[in-house]
Amino acid sequence: MVNLSVFGQEPGPCDPFFDPNCESGGGDPYEPVPIDGGASVLIAAGVAYGLKKVYDKRKQDNKADMS
């Protein structure tokens, strides 16, 4: 595997990626990121899509068995 890092712009005078003591804001680096409503909606949509695919596949298989 090849690790390729791409940066969109030059880091500012304080880069928290390389300097853990950097005070660039953004809060506590050890505080967990909350999962908001948007992520919950995406997860629910993925589950619903998967269930629909299973339902459609079973329906298709039942039609083939009856023929």
C-alpha positions in Angstrom: 0.0 0.0 0.0 1.1 3.5 -0.7 0.4 6.3 1.8 -0.3 9.6 0.0 -0.9 12.8 1.9 -2.3 15.8 0.1 -2.8 19.2 1.6 -5.0 21.8 0.0 -3.0 24.8 1.4 0.1 25.6 3.4 -0.4 25.1 7.1 -0.6 28.3 9.2 1.9 29.4 11.8 0.5 26.7 14.1 -0.2 23.2 12.8 -1.8 21.0 15.4 -1.1 17.9 13.2 2.7 18.3 13.8 2.7 20.3 17.1 0.3 18.8 19.8 1.0 21.9 22.0 -0.4 24.2 19.3 -3.2 26.5 20.5 -5.1 27.0 17.2 -8.5 26.6 18.7 -11.0 23.9 17.8 -11.5 22.6 21.3 -10.0 19.7 23.3 -8.4 17.2 20.9 -9.4 14.3 23.2 -13.1 15.3 23.4 -15.2 12.8 21.3 -17.0 14.1 18.2 -20.7 14.0 18.7 -22.8 12.2 16.1 -25.5 14.7 15.1 -28.8 14.2 13.4 -27.3 14.3 9.9 -25.1 11.2 10.6 -28.1 9.4 12.2 -30.2 10.1 9.1 -27.5 8.8 6.8 -27.2 5.6 8.8 -31.0 5.1 8.9 -31.2 5.6 5.1 -28.4 3.0 4.6 -30.3 0.5 6.7 -33.6 1.2 4.9 -31.9 0.8 1.5 -30.3 -2.5 2.6 -33.6 -3.8 3.9 -35.3 -2.8 0.6 -32.7 -4.6 -1.4 -33.2 -7.8 0.7 -37.0 -7.5 0.3 -36.7 -7.1 -3.5 -34.3 -10.0 -3.8 -36.6 -12.3 -1.8 -39.6 -11.2 -3.8 -37.7 -11.9 -7.1 -36.7 -15.3 -5.8 -40.3 -16.2 -4.9 -41.5 -15.3 -8.3 -38.9 -17.5 -9.9 -39.8 -20.4 -7.7 -43.5 -20.1 -8.6 -42.9 -20.1 -12.3 
